[in-house]
């Protein structure tokens, strides 16, 4: 089988792209902001915060979790979600490098 287009890019480039794609929806940004505000919560709390149906919120949570942006623990019949700081450290390092490079540019 042939190489996929992602095979032509570094592991870090692919990782940043996966994270960026997961953050590419305003509902997911709202979920991240809510989790930062409350520090942790169950899915029902998030559903009450957003103007979305529970299955839609669950799908957004799944995308965020698959990208590693959040982590979840099962507590009884609920899943408790919180921010995964390791992935945000990766983003911080990436964007810090970008910002430093941009500040040094002498471009039009």
C-alpha positions, 0 to 999 in steps of 0.5 A: 500500500502507498504512503498517505500524504501525512507520511510526508510530514514530521510526527510533530507536524502531524500532531499539531495538525490533529490538535488544530483540527480538533480545536477547529470548531467553536463548540470545542473551544467553548468546552475547553473554556468551560473545563478551564473554568470549572477544573473538571465536570461531567458530561451533563454539566457541559450539556447544560452550558452549551446550546447543543444536544447531548449526543452532539456534545458527546461527539465533540468530547470524543474529538477532543479526547481523541486529539489528547486535549482532554482526558476522562475518568469513569465515575459511576455512571458518568465520565468526568472530563478535564484538560490534559496539560501535556498536549497544551504544553506541546501547543505552547512550545509550538506557538512560542517558537512561531511567535519568536520567529515572527517577531524576528521577521523583517517582512513586508 
